[in-house]
Amino acid sequence: MDEVWADDVLLTFDGRVVEVFGFSGSESIRFHVLNLDLSVDGPDRKGRYTVRIEPAMRGGGCHVPVPEADWPNVGLFVDRVLAAMPAVDEVPEETA
């Protein structure tokens, strides 16, 4: 299990599912890598980053603020999640 703190938010990754604990408004939020849109904004003028974790198809997501001091570990975590995500041409098409 891969775990990293972004201030007071815990991000975990088991190789298939990213889970966010402590995000405002929910106990936890889960995203499967096949339905994940993950991006990073920053750094801003104060050195902070924002990790955007959203479903690729539909539903709510979250934007996790990352203090500058936490970014080295969170950045590596994001790289590991991105590496586990399939390329766009590998995702199965929806069937009607």
N, C-alpha and C positions, 0 to 999 in steps of 0.2 A: 504494500500500500504506500503510495506516494502522498505525503502531507506537507503543507506549507501554510504559514500564517501570513496574512496581509492585514496588519494592524490587529483588530479583534475578530477578523473573519478567517475561518479555517477552510482551506481548499484541499480536497482529497481527490485522488485518481487511482483507480484499481486496474487500469489498462483498457477499460471499456467505458466506465462511467465517471464523470466529474461530478462531485457533490460539493455544495457550498453550505457551510454551517455558520450560523450567527449573522446571516444577512438580514437586514431590517425587514420586518413584516412576515418572516417565515422561520420555521425551525431549521429546515434544510431544503435545498433545491437540487434536483438531479438532472443531468444531461448525458445522454448516450452519445458516443463519438460519431455515430451515424446520423445523428440529428443535432449537430452542434455547430454553431457559428462562434468562433473565438477570435477576438481581436484585442489589440492594445493601443491605447492612445497615450502620448506623453513622450518625454517628460514635460510637465508644465514649468512655469518660471520658478516654482518652489521645489522642483525635482520629483513631483508626484506623478504616478502613472494611474491609468484606469484600465482594468481588465474587463472587457465586455464579453459576457457569457450568455448566449441566447440560443434558443432552438432554431435550427435551420428552416424548419417547415412552418411551425405556428406555436403560439403560446408565449408566456412571459419569460423574461430573462432577468439578469441582474448586471449592474455595473459596480465592480468592486474597486474602491479607491485603494491604492497601494502607496504607502509612504516610501520615500527615497531609501530609507535604511532597510526596508524589506524587499526592495526590488531585485537585488541579486538572486535571492532564493526563489522569488515568485517568477522572475524571468526564466530561470532554468525549468521551473515547473511548467510554465506555458510552452516552452520548447518541447518538453516531453509529451505534453498533450497533443500539440500540433503534429508531432512525428507519428502519433498513433492514429490520427484522423486519416480516413481514406482520401485519396485524390478524388476530385469531382467526378471523373469518368469511371471510378470504381463503385460509386454509390448506386445501388439498384434503383431502377425506375419504379415509380408508383404504378400499380396496376389498377384498372377500374373494374 
